[in-house]
Amino acid sequence: MPGRPSGRGVLAVVLAAVFFSFSLPQALVNPVLPQLQAELQISQGLAAWVVTAYLLSATVSTPVLGRLGDLHGRDRVLTATLVVLAVGSLVAAVAPGIGTMIVGRVLQGAGSGVLPLAFAIVRDETPPAKLAGAIGATAAMSAAGGGVGLVLAGPLVDLLGIRSLFWIPLVMTVLVAVAAKFVIPPSRTREPGAISWPATVLLAGWLTAALLPLAQAGRWPTSVTVGLLAASVVLMAGWVKVERLSPSPLVDLRLMRVPAVWVSNAISMLMGFALFAVFGFLPVFLQTSPAVGYGFAATVTEAGLLLVPMTVMMFLAGLVAARLTTRYGARLMFVSSSALNVVALLVLALLHDHRWQVLLAMGLLGTAMGTAFTVMSTVIATSVPAGRTGLANGVNANVRTLGGALGAALVGSIITSHTTTGGAPAEVGYTYGFLALAAAGLVAVAVAFATPRRATPGGVHGSPVETGFRATARAGTKDVLIEQRRSAQD
């Protein structure tokens, strides 16, 4: 039974596997795009769509699936989402060309919806006293999956070929989906209402219009980029208006005004700048020949191994961050992790002549990211009504993706504007790019000081529900407070 300790242990293992199976395919493809380009015999611009399609699908699907889970049962929607993820892996594995490959990546991107759903299930099925540790452990598995994907991509391609990057996640996802079907209990909390399809269409519209020019930075004319960004602003304004008038909004904007929630989202976006940009550009830096003046002429496998400290520290930090948050408070943890992020990026920008310097920077960055993302998940899960946990964590993942797209576009434009006489990216471009990420990190440090002092999950200030009461009361969102009280009574 799920309520018994042994049942909770099995459930915890399955949920950890869910997080891992979602994050592994997310990271496997990026390091080997050149090999995939050669496999499909396509241009670099078309190869970039393998990443762009996943990014767009994940960004649109995450809040929608989180909301569907809140409405119709997280267990059902989670299992269905895992099936979609598996189908996407299958389609990509057998794809004869770039068109079919993009379809597979769109379906894989929709699998990102398991993130908010799994976090919501963790909250539903975990006793309040153990909630912080449970969220920390599951967040750590998500970080580990992404890191393992970066490290394993090269060796898997060398040993089994490029298609193994889709076959292996397919097998794993099928097994996890079967386990989820039989182990995860039916949802005990469901929100009233229905999905707001006008809001869904507008959300998809403005996110697509915003992310497309960022993901394709430098490949499209300036007029197209500006036009899409302008359209994004208009569509977003329409989306906000529809959400405010809707009796059953897709994203309850009142929740986004809760201090602990908006601080978590702002830090998620700003630290997402660094995470996506480092994943995207550091492997290229490491694989560059020293004849250019920097780099180590590393293979894809060697570049992945240099990222191992980040993977390890993200996992370990995620395991302990929630407990430290309970003891010391979310504010101190946010400030500390944001500051450590800045230090790591400064090391990467100014000290990258030796492998040990890169290893040091990666260890620091992994500690910062693992800590911050775990604290975000814990604080959000304990600051919103139980029925909105999936939605709130979905929004947090979304803003991280938006920040990542912005950071990657920013660093990409800086690097491409500084080239050597031979046309290769110059070292100064990477230096300025990583310094720009550090500047965004400094903003995150400033935002972290706005964290409410009582946003301490399960700490001395009361239960998680009471913590949410206080945070919501300070935000002045009385309707949400009533919802929380009703949830607590239920």
N, C-alpha and C positions, 0 to 999 in steps of 0.2 A: 504494500500500500504506500502511496506517496507520502502520507503523513508520518510514517514510521521512519526512524533513522536510516535503516537499510534501504528503504524505498527512496528516501531523499538522496542517498549516496549514488544509487543507480541513475536517478534523474540528473544529478549534478554531472555525472560522467557523460551522459547523452547531450546535455546542454553544452558542455565544454567541447564535445565533438562537433556540435552544430556550429559554434563560433569558429572552430578550426577549419571546417569544411567550407565555410563562407569566405574566410580571409585567404586561404591558400590559393585558389585560382585567381583571386584579385591581384596577387603579386607575381605569379609565375610568368606572365607573358611579357611584362615591361622590360626585363633585362635582356630578352632575346628577340626584340623586334627586328634587328637586322637579319637574323637567321630566318625569321618568319617571312620577311620581305623576299628573301631569296627563295624560300620554299614555294611561295605563291607566285613568284616572278612578277612583282608589282613595284610601283614607285614608292618612295619614302612617304609621300603625301597620302597615298592610299593605305599604306601600312599604319599610319598614325590613326586611321579610323578604327582600327582594332581596339585601340585604347579609348578613343573618343566615344564610340558606340557604347562601350561598357560604362563609361563615366556618365553619359546622359541617361541611360536606362537606370542606373543605380540611383541617381539623384532624384529622378521623377518617381521611381517605384518605392523608395524607402518610406516617405511619409504616407503614401497611399496605402501600402500594405500594413504599416503600423496602425493606421486608422481602421482598416478592415478587420484587423485582429482585435482591436478594442470593441468593435461592433458585433462581430460574428464568432468570436472564439479564437484565441491566439493559437491553441493547439492545432485547429483545423487549418488555419491560414499558414502556420509555420510549415506543416507537412506539405501543403500544396506548393509553397514557395520552394522548398527543397526539391520537389519534383521538377519544377520549372528550371531550377539551377542545374539539375542532372540532365534534363533535355538539352539545355544550352550547351553543356559540355559535350554531349553526344554530337550535336549538330556541328560544333566547331571541330571536333575530332575527325569527322568524315568530310568536312567541307572541301569541295573540289576547287573553289575559287574564293575571291575576296568577298563577293556578295553573300554567299552562304556563311562564310566565316563571321561577317558582321552580324547576321541574324543570330548566330550562336552566341556572340558576345553580348548582344542585347538581352537575350534570355538569361545569360549568366549574370548580367548586371541587375536584372530583376531579382535575382537571388539575394541581393543585399538587404532585401526586406527582412531576412531572418534576424538581422541585428537588433532592431527595436522589439521584434516579437519575442526573441529569446530573453532579452533584458526584462521585459514585462513578465514573462513566465517565472523568471528567477524571483522577482518581487512577489508574485502571487504565491509561490510554493515554499518560500523561505521564512522561517520565524524571524520577527523583527530583530531579535538579539544577534542573529547570525547573518543578517542581510548584507551588511557592509563587506564582510569577508567573502560571501558568495558572489557578489557583484565583482569584487576585486579579482577573484579567481577566474571568472568567466571572461572578464575584460582582458586578463593576462593571456588567456588562450587565443583570443582574437588577435592580439598583438603578435603572439608566437606564430600563428598561421601565416600572417603577412611576412614576417621575417624569414621563416623557413622557406616560403615561396621564393624570395629573393636569393637565398643561398642555394637552393636545390635546382633552380632553373638551368644553370649551366651544365652541371653534371647529368641531369636527366636528358637534356638534348644530346650530349655527347654519347651517352650509353644507349638511349632508347629512341632518340629522334624527337623532332619538334612536336609531333602529335601526342607524345606521352604527356605533355603539359595539359592536355584535355582528357585523355583516357584515365589517368590516375585520379583526378578530382571527380570524374564520373563515377568510378567504382566507390570511392569514399562517400560521395553524396548519397548514392543509392542505399548503402548500408546505414548511414545516419538517418535517412528518411524512414526506413523500416523501423529502426529503433525508436525514433521519435513517435511514430504512429502508435506503438504499443506501450511506451513508457510514460510519455507526457500526459498528465491527466487533463480532462476537460476544464476549460476556463471557468473559474468561479465568479468572475466579475465581467460584466459586459455593459457597454455604454448604450443608452437608448439612441434612437435616431437612425439616419441612413447616410450613405456616402454622398457628399456634395459633388456631383459631376461637373457643374459649371466651374466650381473652384478647382477641381482636378484638371480640367482642360486649361484653365488660365495658369495654374501652377506649372503644368508641363510646358506651356508656351513661353512663360518668362524665364524659366530655368534653361530651356533649350536655347532661347535667343541670347542668354547671358553666357552660357558655357561654350557654345559653338565657336564664337570668335576667340575665346580664351584658349580652348583646346587646339585650335588651328592657327594659333598666333604666328604671324609672319608668312603664312601661306596664302592668305586672302588679301584682296585690295583693301586699303584703308576705308574706302567708302562703304564696302560691305560690312566691315567690322563695326563702324560707327552706326550704320543703319540698324544692325541687329541689336546693339547695345541700347539704342534709343527705343527700339520696339520692346526690349525687355523691361525698360522703365515703365512704359505705358501699360504693358500687360500686367506688371506687378501692381501698379496702382489699381487696375481693375480687379485683380485678385484680392487685394486687401479690402476693397469695398464690398465685394461679394461675400467674403468671409465674415465681415462685421455684421452683415444683414442676415446671414444664414442662421436658421435655428439649430442646424447641425453642421457646424463648420468642419472642413477637412483639417485645418490647423486652428485650434483655439488660440487666437492672438492674445487673449487675456493671460494665458499661461506664460506667454513669452515675456510678460512684464514682471513676473515674479523675480525678485532680485537674484536669487540663487540660480535661476534658470537662464536669465539673460547674460549673467556673468559667465556661466559655463559655456554658453553658445559663443560669446565673443572670444573667449580664450581658445575655444575649439577652432574657430575660424583662423585666428592669428597663428596658432601653432600648426594648423594644417598647412599654412604657407610653407613652413620648413619641411614637414614630413614628405609631402608630395614632390617638392622641388629636389630634395636630397635624393629620394628614390629615383627620380628621373634623370638627374644630371651627374651625380657623383660616380655612378658606374662608368659613364663615358669619360670622365676625368681620370679615373683610375686606369682605364684601358688605353689612354693616350700614350704615345711613345715619348720617352724622355728627350728625344731629339728635338721636340717642339719647345722644350724648356720646362716641362712639368709632366706629371703622370708617371706610371710605373710599368707601362706596356703589359698590364695584367690581362689574362684571359677572362672570359665571362665567369668561369668558375672561381678564379682567384679574386676577382672583384667581389663576388658574392661572399667569399670567405672574409674579406675585409669588413663586411657589414655584419658579421656574426655578433660582435659585442653589442650592437644595437638590438638585435633580436633577443639575445640572452637577457640584457638589462631591462628591456620592455616587459618581458615575461616576469622576471623576478620583482621588478618594481610594482607591477600590477598586483602581485600576490600580497604585498605588504602595505600598499598605499592606502587601501580602505581602512585598515586597522589604525594606521598612523593618523588618518583623518579623524577617526573617532576620538583619538587621544588628544591631538593637537589642534584640530579644527580645519575646515576647508580653506580658510583664508591663508593660513601659513603654508599649507600644502600647494595651493595655487601659486602663491608668490614664489616659493622655493623652486617649484618645477619650471615656472616661466623664466626665472633668473638662470637656472641651469641650462635651459634651452639657449639662452643668449650666449652663455659661456661656451657651449659646444659649438655654436655657429661661428663665434669669433676664432676659436681654435682652428676650425675648418678653413676659415677665410685666410688666416694669417700664418698658420703653421701646418703645411701640408707637403713638406719636402721628404718626409720619411714615413714609412708604413706605420710605425708606432704612434705617430701623431694622428693619423687617420683613425687608428684603432681607439685611441683615447677619445677623440671627438665623437665617434660612434657610440662608445660606452656611455658618455655623458648625455648624448642626445636620446639614447634609448631609455635611460633613467628618467629623463625629463618627460618624454612622451608617455611612457608607461604609467608614471605617477599621475600626470595631468588627466589623461583620458579615463583612468580608473576613478579618480575623484569626481570627474564630471558625471560619469554614469551613476555613481553612488548618490551624489547630491541631487541630481535630477530625479532619480527614482524615488527619493524620499521627500521631494518637495512638491510633487504634483499628486492629484487624486489617483488612486490605483487604476481606475479605468482609462487614464490618459498616459500611463507610463510608456506604452509603445509609441504613441504619437510624439511625446516629448523627446524620447531618445532618438526617434527617427529624424526629427528636426535637427538635433545636435549632430548626428552623422552627416546630414545634408550641408549644414553650414561649414563643417570640416572639409567636405568635398569642394564647396565653393571657394573656401580659402585656399585649398590645394591647387585648384585651377588658376586662381589669381597668382599664387606664388610661382607656379610653374611657368605661367605666361610672363611674369615679371623677370624671373631669372633667365628664361629663354631669350627675351628681348635684349637683356644686358649682355649675355654671352655672345649672341650673334652680332652685336654692334661693336665688338672688340675682337678683331681677327689679326692673325699674323700675315706677313707678306705672302705666304703660301696659301692663305685662305682658311687655315685652321683656326679654331677658337683660341684666343690668347689667354694666358694665365690670368691677366688682370681682369678679364671678363668674369671668370669664376670667382675671383677675390671680391669684386664689386657685387656680384650676385649673392654670395653668401653674407656679405655685409648688409645687403638690403634685407635679407631674411632676419638677420640679427636685429635690425631696426624695427621690424614688425614684432619681434620677440619682446623688445623693450616696451612697446605699446601693450602687449599682453601682461607684462609685469605691472604696469600702471592700472590696468583693468582689474587685475587680481586683488588689488587693495580695496576694491568696492564689494568684495564678497561679504555677505552678511555674517556677523560674528556668530550667530546661532545656527548657521548652516552646517551643523555637525551631526551627520547621520548616526542615530543610535547612541549619541554621546550623553554627557551629563545633563544636557538640557532637555531630555525627554525622548519619547519615542519618535520614530520617523514621521508618523502622522502629525504629531505635535510640532515637530520641526517645520513641516510644511504649513501648518496653521500660522505659525509666527511669520514665516517668510511671506505668505500670501497676504496676511494682514498688513504688513509693512508696505506691500505693493498697492494696497487699496482695492484689491480685486475681491469684493465681497461675495460675488456669485460663486467664484471658485472655492472660497472658504466654505460655503454652504455645501458644495459638492463633496468636499473633503470630509466634513462632519458626517454627512450621510454615508459616505464610504466606510468611515470608521465604525458607525453604528451597525452597518450590514456585516 
